């Protein structure tokens, strides 16, 4: 079975990022805002506790390490909102819970994505982790870190480490993904001599992995399309051509 393509579309006006091929763990690992806990609106975790006010399970700071080992893809729908302090879960109103139920079911918020009582940074709505993910973020520019983390995971190969990516390259990559773009990680080159991947801008396409993969196949047959991100293991320099 082919891997899901890594497609990213950033919508600054909406404050959202849609992706396929971007794993939950990658996003959390890269997040500059340390998540203190997850209130799980949809999902079936092993390492979680029940909040009897909301009747939703939640992952506390103490359970975080074990939870991060779980295969959230197997949950099917996986939706959560972060919170600052677990005692605040008991302060959610009936209206708050109704809006969160709607968001988890419809994969979009009924009203605001942010709840003062929870002090959340994210509302994470997904179906089959890696297949369909939409994240509402207070600051979508933070997503640059997730992009960098994904690249590092795909480039590391046998190398023990990679040099930090220059901020100007991260900023250019971020701009590419505002209109929607896809990494061709299936055809990446990873070696001790040269490491790189092509990034293709996409048309306004349907947001599902199958249509994105079809678009990627089309783009591969076009010449001089997209940008090429490379890393030289000897000089430890990054380039975006």
Secondary structure by P-SEA (a helix, b strand, c coil): cccccbbbbbbccccccccccccaaaaaaacccccccccccccccccccccccccbbbbcccaaaaaaacccccccbbbbbbbccccccccccaaaaaaaaaaaaacccccccccccccccccccccccccbbbbbccccccaaaaaaaaaaaaccccccccccccaaaaaaaaaaaccbbbbccccccccccccbbbbbbbccccccaaaaaaaaaaaaaccccbbbbbbcccccccccc
